[in-house]
């Protein structure tokens, strides 16, 4: 993650430029990096950290940062140097494993850990393939971000496409059933996106009501279902005739209307 934008005394203005308008070569570079094998890779620029890809990245100065191994040295240095962020229009995707407590009870701990690792790996590949960024994994839940620097203006559409692709990648819609049951939520709106933490904990994340709403949508999604808020559905250009349902989300005073998406067998 780099920027050729001129320094600004207004840190928020600088970050808004980077996150929404940033150099077009950032997106081109990321599209190239994500096609070079293999995982794990930098959560921001998609530079691979293993296999032949790692050797290529090291030649241009990209390797896992000693301070924050989930980021490459270049991206970590950028975050640490320009610590801050800005409120921008973006889209969030949350997805989590349904009935994980029961699953953990029914299998040895090592087997459950392998299931989680498979889910993490699959989700990461899907998010990167759709130009998003993995914010974090919290237990059995994926948190992913889609914003203009990574996706261009189609961040809502890419988030929805990633959510549906994740259902397919986990086996939903197949006759044998999913190898892990998940539900997901997608929402678009204003959120603060930027660098948080200090030292080894410095990371890129998103905070605000948009993030919380996405989490609530995912929490009430049924197995094999993506709940897309009306805002995200409109921004993504989804068919207005798709099934919808009103939701009473925890902590929300008003009813939230969501489009429901599922996948069918091929």
Secondary structure as GFF3:
##gff-version 3
##sequence-region A 1 266
A	DSSP	alpha_helix	11	16	.	.	.	ID=ss1
A	DSSP	pi_helix	17	21	.	.	.	ID=ss2
A	DSSP	alpha_helix	24	33	.	.	.	ID=ss3
A	DSSP	alpha_helix	51	59	.	.	.	ID=ss4
A	DSSP	alpha_helix	73	81	.	.	.	ID=ss5
A	DSSP	beta_strand	85	97	.	.	.	ID=ss6
A	DSSP	alpha_helix	100	106	.	.	.	ID=ss7
A	DSSP	alpha_helix	109	129	.	.	.	ID=ss8
A	DSSP	beta_strand	133	138	.	.	.	ID=ss9
A	DSSP	beta_strand	141	147	.	.	.	ID=ss10
A	DSSP	alpha_helix	148	151	.	.	.	ID=ss11
A	DSSP	alpha_helix	155	169	.	.	.	ID=ss12
A	DSSP	beta_strand	182	196	.	.	.	ID=ss13
A	DSSP	three_ten_helix	199	201	.	.	.	ID=ss14
A	DSSP	beta_strand	203	207	.	.	.	ID=ss15
A	DSSP	alpha_helix	209	220	.	.	.	ID=ss16
A	DSSP	beta_strand	226	229	.	.	.	ID=ss17
A	DSSP	alpha_helix	230	236	.	.	.	ID=ss18
A	DSSP	beta_strand	244	247	.	.	.	ID=ss19
A	DSSP	beta_strand	256	261	.	.	.	ID=ss20
###
